[in-house]
Amino acid sequence: MTTVTCQISGEPFFISEAEKKLREKLGVGDGYPMIAPRYRFRELGAFWPHWNLHPRTCDMTGEAIVSVFRPDCPYPVWEREQWAEHSNPPISEMDFNRDFFSQALKLFTKSPIPHKTGTGNENCEYTDDWWYSKNCYLCHSGIGDEDARYSYRLIDSTEVHYAVFSFKCELCIDLTNCHNCFEVRYAVNCRNLQNCSFVYDCRNCTDCMFSFNLRNKQYCFGNQQLTKEAYEEKIKEWDFASRSKYEIAKQHFKHMMVSMAWHRDQYIDQSEECTGDYIEKSKNLAETFFTSEAEDNINQLRGHDFKDCLDTISTYESELCYCSSMCQIRCYQARFNFNVSECQYTDYCGYCFQCEHCFGCCGLVGKKYCIFNKQYTEKEYKVEKEKIITHMKKTGEWGKFFPGSFAPNPYEESLSGYHFPLTKAEQRQARFYVAPKLDRKPRSVSLIKDIPDRADQEKKEDLTDKIFWDEKFERPFQIQKADIQFSEKLKCPLPNSYYMRRIQENFDWMPFSGSLRKTKCAKSGKDIETSWPEDYDGRILCEEEYLKVVG
C-alpha cells in the first residue's frame, strides 16, 4: 500500500495493491492520482447535469425544448433525436506547440450535444435521464415508470411521488431506498410494505406506523404490537391528509431516527468483499457507493452491472472504464470521458455515441478512428494518438480529467453541486464552470400559506391557475390537477414547495460525503466505518450486532 498526500486538502490517502493492479490493467499504471477519492468524485460529478430543467430552443431547428442545459450553455444544444441523426461537429488538428486541453475546449464548445438523456418515453417531456416510461412529470434518472411525479432514481413504479432510489412501488409518497411497497407514506430503507406510514428499515410488514427495524410484523405503532382494533383506533389520531399533521409526523420521524432506531454501519446486501455504502448483489468493491450487480471496482459512485472500473461516476453495463463520468451502456476500455454511450477504446471524449477508437472528440455518433473529430485511417490514428499522449505527458496533462470549464452545465447544476456544495468563489478557484444566477421569479405569485391544509377542502380547483414561489429554493411551482387527484387518492397533503427541495430532503436519508468515517459500534464497541453523520453515533451498529436487533 502506498501513501499519497492530497494536493487539495493535505490529507493522506492510500493506493492499495488491488488498485495498483487495476491501474496496470487499465493502462494507467505509470502514475498515481494526487487528490483524494472524494475530490475525484467532485471533479467527475461536476460533469453530470442534475435536477434542473430549462425551457430553451434547439440550436439546430429553433424549436422549443425542455433541456438540462441553460439557454446560455457554452455548447450548441440540439434536440436529442436530431443530434443522433444529424450530428456533424467541426474538426481540428493537434497543434503540438500548445497544450491539449486549451485546443480541446475550443473544439468541444463548437460541437453540438444532445439536450438531455433518455428515450422510449410517452408524455414525459419534463424529465431527464428517463427511459421507457409513460405520463411522468419532473422526474430524473428512472426507467419503466408510469404516472410518476417529482422523483429521482425510480424504476418500474406506478403512481409514486417524491421517491428517491425506489423500485417496483405503487401508490406511494416520500420513499427513500424502498422496494416493493404499496400505499406507503414516508418510508426509508424498507422492503415489501403495504399500508404503512413513517417507517424505517422495516421488511415484510403491513399496517405499521412510526416503527423501525421490524421484520414480518402487522399492526405495530411505535414498535408496539397492537391488536387490529387497537391499531385502527390509534392511527385515527394521525390524519395524513392534513399537512399540519404530516409535518408533525416528519418531525417525530426525525426524532425516532436519531434517538430510537438502530442503523447499519454500511448498507450492503447480498454482496461479498465490499466496502462503501448502498451496495447490492456485488463482489470485490472498494470505496463504492450506490451500486448494484458490479464486480472488481474501486472508487465508484452510482452504477449497475459493470466490472474492472476505477474512479468513475454513473457507470452502467460497462467494463474497464477509468476516470470518467457517465460511461453508459456497453462501454469498454473508456478513459477520461464524460457522457459517452456504447463507446469502446475512447480517451478524452465527451458526448459521443456508438464510437470506437476515438481521442479528444466531442459530439460524434457512430465514428471510428477519430482525433479532434477528424477521421484517420487505423494506422494514422495509432501514430497520432501516441504522439499526443507523449505530448500530454510532457505538459503534465496526461492522466488528469478535464478541467471543470469543459462541463456544459454550471457546477451548482450538477451532482457535485448537491453532494459537495461550494460558494461561487470556491467554484472559480477550483476552475469549475460558474454561471450567473437566473431570475426565475414570475411577476405575480401566490402565497404558499394560501394552499389548503387538506386536498379535500373546497375550491381546490382554483389552485391550478396559480403560481407559487418557494423562497428557500428560489423557484416557482404549481399545483396541477394530477397532484390534487393523487393527494385525494392516497390521503396525503398537497405540494407546498418546489419539488427538488423535497427530493433532496428525502435523499438526505441516504447520507454520502465521498468517503466513510470511522466510529464505534454502539453495542460491541468495535471499530466500524459508516456514512451516517456523527449525530447518529450511539445508534450505529456493526453488521453482527445489527443482525441481532432485526433477527
N, C-alpha and C positions, 0 to 999 in steps of 0.2 A: 504494500500500500504506500502511495506517495502523497505527501502533504503539500498543498499549494496554498498560497495566500491570495485571497480575493482582492483584485485591484480596486474594487468599488468600496467594499466595507472594511477591508483589512483583516477579516476573519479567516481562519484556516478552514480548508475543506480537503476532502480526500479523493484520490483516484484509486479505486480498488483494482485488484488483479483481474477481476472479471471485466471491469470497464476497459482496462488496457487491452485485453484480448479482443473485446468487441471493437475497439478502435482500430486494431490491426485488420480485423475482418471488413470494416467499413472503409479501409484505405486512408485513415486519418491518424495513424499511429505515430506520426513523426512529431507530434506536439500535444500539449495539454491545454485545456481552456484556462483562462486567467481570471474568470469570475465564477462565483459560487452558483450551484444549480438554480437557486431561486431567482437569481438575476438573469440567468439564461432563459428561464421561463418568462420573465418580464420582457426580455428582448423579443422572443418569439410571439408572445401573446399580443404584443402591440400591433401585429400584422393581421389579427383576426378581428374583423369588424363585428361589433356586438351590440345588440339590443337598441339599435337606432334605425329608424326608417324615415326616409326623406322624400317628399314629393319633388320631382325634378323632370327634366326631359331627357330622352335618349339622344346622345350626341351624334348618332347616325341618322335617325329618322325624324327627330324633332318631336316625337310623340311623348305624351305624358306617361311617366312610370313612377313606381314607388321603389326606391333603391336604398341599400345600406350606405350609399355614398352621398355626401352632401352635394348641392349644386356647384360648389366651388372646389370639388375634388380635383387634384392636380393631374389626374389621369383622364383621358376620354372614357366615358362610361356608355356602353351600348346595352340595350335590352338583350338578355342572355341568349335567346334563340337567334336573334340577328347576329350576335357575336359569334356563336358557334358555327353559323352557316357562312358568314361573310368576312370573318376576321382576316385582315391582311395588313399587319402592322409594318411600320417602316423598318429599314435595315441600317446597319452601320458596320464599321470595321474597327478592330482594335488598334489604337494608337499607342505604341509601346514607349512613347515619350511621356505618357500621362498615366495616372493611376486608373485602375479598373473601375472602381465604384463611381467616380465622377462621370465617366463615359456611360456606364450602365444607367445611371439615374437620368441622364439626358434622353437616352433611348426609351427607357421604361415609361417615362411620363408623357411620351408621344404615342404609346401603344394602347389601343382600346382594351378595356377589361369588362367582364360581364357585370350587370347591375346588381346581381345577388346570386345566391346559391340555391339550387333546388329545382325539381321538375316533377312532372306527373301529377300536378295538383288541379283541383277544380274549385273555383271560387275561394282562392287563398292568396289574393293579391297582396294583402298586408301581412306577409310572413317573410322569413329568411331562413336559409338552410332548412327548408321544409320540403318534404318529399311524399309523393303518392298519398295525398290527403284530400279531404273534402270539407268545404264550409268551415274553414278555420280563420281566425282573426287575431292579429297581433300576437303571433307565436313564432318561436325561434328554435331551431335545432331539433326537429322531430320527423317522424316517419309513420305513415299508416294510421293517421288520426282522422276523426270526423267530429264536426261541431265542437271543436276545442277553441278556447279563447284564453289569451293572456298567460301563456305557458312557455316553459323553456325546457328543452330536452324531454319531450313527451313521445311515447311510442305505443302504437296500437291501442289507443284510448279514445273514448267517446264521451262527449258532454263533460269535459273536465275544464275547470277554470283555475288559474293561478297555481299551476303544478310545476314542480321542478324535479327533474330526474325521476320521472314516474312512468310506469309501464303497465299496459293492459288493465287500465282502470276505467270506471264508468260512473257518471253522475257524482262527481266529487269536486271539492274545492279546497284549496290550500294544502296541497300534498307536497311533501319533500322526501325523495328517495323511497317511494312506495310502489308496491307491485300487487296486482290482482285485488284491487279494492273496489267496492261498490257502495254508493251512498254514504260517503265518508266526508266529514268536515274536519279539517285541520288535523293532519297526522304527519309524523316524522319517523322515518326508518321502520315502516310497517309493511307487513305482507298478509295477504289473504284475510282482509277485513270486510265486514258488512255492517252497515248501520252503526258506525262508531263516530265519536266526536272528541277531539282534543286528546289524542293518544300518542304515545311514543314507544317505539321498539316493542310493538305487540304483533303477534303472529297467530293466524288461525283463530281469530276472535270475532264475535258478533255482539252487538248491543253492549258496548262498553264506552265509558266516558271518563275523562280526566284520569287515565290509567297509564301504566308504564311497565315495561319488562314482563308482560304477560304472554302466556302460551296456552292456546286451546281453552279460552275462557268465554263465558257469556254472562251478561247481567252483572258486570263489575263497575262500580262507581268509586273513583279514587282508590283503586286496587282492592276495594272491599267487596266480597262476594255477597250479592243480594238475591232474593227471590225475584221472579219476573214481576210480580205485582209491586214489590217494594222498589225495584229499579224504575219501573214506569212511573211510579209516583214521584220518585226523586228527581228524575230528569225534567219533570214539569216546571221545575224552578228555572230551567235554562231554555229559554225561547230564543234559539239562534236566528230566527227571522229578524230579531231586533239587533241593530248594530251596536247599541249600547251594551247589550248582554254579550254579544260576540267579542267586543273589545275587552270587557271584564274577563271573559274566558281566556283570551290570549294572555293577559297578564298573569292569570292563575297558572296557565301552562308554562310560562317562563319561570315562575317560581318553582313549579314542580320539576323542571329540568335541572335547575341549579341546586335545589335543596333536597329532592326526594329520589329522583330517578338515578339508576346506575348506567354508566356509559362504558362501552368497549374502548380499549385504548386505540385500536385500529379496526376499521370496518372492512374486514376481509372474509369472504365466503367462498367455499368450495375451491380453495386455492392452496398451493404449496410453495414454500420457499419464497414468500413475497413480503416486501416491506413497502409501506406507503399508506394509502387510505382509499376507501371505496373501490375495492378490487373484487372482482368476481370471476370464477372459473378460469384461473390463470396459473402460470407456473414460472418460477425463476424471474421475478420482477424486483427491482431495487429502486426505492425513492420514486414510486409510480402512483398516480392519483387519478381517480375517476376512470377506471379502465376495466374492460371485460374481455375474456377469451383471448388473452395475449400470452406470449412466451418469450423469455430471454431478452427483456428490455430493461433499460436503465434511464433514470431521469426523464420520465414521461408524464405528460398531463393530457388527459382526455384521449381515449382511443378505444378501438374494438378490433379484435381479430388481426393482430399484427405481431411481427416477430423480428428479433435482432435489430431493434431500433434504439437510438441513443439521442438524448437531448431533443425531443420532438414534442409538439403540441398538436392535438387533433389528427391522429394517425389511424386510418381505417383500412382494413383489408390490404395491408402493405407489408413490405419486408425490406430490411437493410436500408432504413432511412436515417439520416443524421442531420442534426441542427436545422430542422425545418418546421414550418408552421403550416398545417393543413395539407399533408400528403394523404390523399384520399382515393380509395377505390383502386386497388391493384397497382400501386406504385412500387417500384423496385429499384434499389440502388439510387436513391434520390438524396442528394446532399445540398444543404444551403438553399432551400427553396421556400417559397410561400405561395399557398393556394394553387397546388397542381393536382390534377386528377388523371389517373390511368397513364402515368408517365414512368419511363424506365431510363436509367442512366442519365439523369439530368442533374446539373450543378448550377447553382446561382440563377435559377429561373423563377419567374412569377407568373401566375395566371396562365399556365399552359395546360392543354388538354389533349390527351392521346398523343404525346410526343415521345420520341426516343433519341438518345444521344444528342442532347442539346445543352448549350453552355451560355449563360448570360443572356437568356431570351425572355421575352415577355409578350403575352397575348397571342401565342401560337396555338393552332389547332391542327392536329394530325401531321406534324412535321418530323423530320429526322435529319440528323447531322447538320444542325444549325448553330451558329455562333453570332451573337448580337442580331438574331433573327435572319441572318444571311445564310443561304443554302451553300453547303460544301459537299464535295464527294467524301466518302468514308475515309479515304487516305488523307485528304486535305484536312478534314475535321480533326483527326487524331494528332496531326502535326501541329496545327494551330492551337488546339486545346492545351497541349503540353507547353507550348511557348507562353501562353497566357498564365498558366499555373506557375511556371518558373518566374515570370514577371511579378505575379502577385506575391510570391514568397519573398522577393526582393523588396517589395513595397510594404510588406507586413500585412497584406490584406488576406492572403490565403488562410483558410481555417476560421475566419471570422464571418459572422452572419451579416446580412445587410444592415447598414445604418438605419436608424428609425425613420429618417427622412424619406425612405423608399415606400413606406406604408401609404396606401391610398386613403386611409381613414385617420383622423386625429387620434392621439393616444387615449384621450378620455372617452372615445367611442370604440374602444377595443376591450378584449377580455382582460388585458392587463390593467386597463383603466379602472376596472372593478376590483380585481384581486390585489393590485399594487398601486393604489391611488397616489398621484404626485401633484404638487402645485404646478402652475404654468411655468414658474421659474425652474423648478426641478425637471420638468419635461424638456425645456430648452437646453438645460445644462447636460442632460443625458442624450441630446440630439434626437429626441422623438419629434414627430410631426405635431406641431401646435397650430390650432386653427382658431380664428376669432369666434366669440360666443354668438350664437344665433338668437335673434329676437323671435321667440315663438309665441309671445302672449298676444292673443286676439284683442281687438279694440274694445270689445264688450264681453264680459264674462259674468257668469252667475256665481253666487256664493255657495261654497261647499256645505255650509251649515243649513242650506235650504233643501238639501237632499233628504227625503223622508227617512226616518229611523227604520221603517219596515217597507218591504217591497209591496205588501198588500194594502198599503194605505191609499186613499183616494187621490185622484188626479196625478197619478204617477206617469201617465202617458205624456204629460206636459214636459217631463224631464228630457225626452228625446230631442227636443228643439233647443236645448240649452248647451252652452259650452262652459265647463268649469275649469278653474285654474288651480293646479297643485303648486302652492307657494314654495314648498320644500324642494320639490324636484324641478320647479320652473318649467312645467309642461302643461298644455291643455289636455283635457279629456272629456269624453262624452259618455252618457249612459244610453245604450241602444235598446231597442225592443227585445233583442235576444238576451240582454242582461236581465231585464225585468222578468222575462219568461223563466229563465234559469233560476233566479232568486226565489220566485214563487214555487217552482217545482221542488227545489231542494230545501226550501225554507231557510235561506241564508240572506244576509244583508246585500243591498245594492252596492256597487263600487262607489268609493268616495275618495279615490286618489288616482294619480297617474299609474297605469298598470305596472310599469317597470319598477316603481318603488316597492310594490307589494311582492313582485317576483324576487327582487333582491333581498327583501326581508326574509322570505322563505328560504332562499339559497344560503343565507347566513347560518341555517341549521346544519349545513354541511361545511364546517369550518376548513379553510385552506389558506395557508400563509406562504406556501412554496417549499416548506420543509416541515419535518416533525420536530417537536420539542421534547425534552426529557422531563419526566416526572416520576412519581412513585405510585404503585398500585395502592388504592385506598384500603384494601383489606390485608394483603400479604406484605406490603412494603417493598415489593420487588421493583427494580428499576424498569421503567417502560418508556416508550416513545408514543406521542399522540399528536393529533391536530387540534384537540379540544383546548380552548383558551384556559388560562390559569384560574378563571372564575369557577371552573368545574373540578379543580383539584379537591380531593376528598370524596369524589363520586366517580372517579375513573378507575377501571379495573383491568388487570391483565386478563388474557383470554381464559385462563384456568379458573380464576375467581368469578369472571362474568358467567361462565357456563354453570357454575354452582347456583348463581342467582336465578337464571332463567330455566334451569334444567328441571 
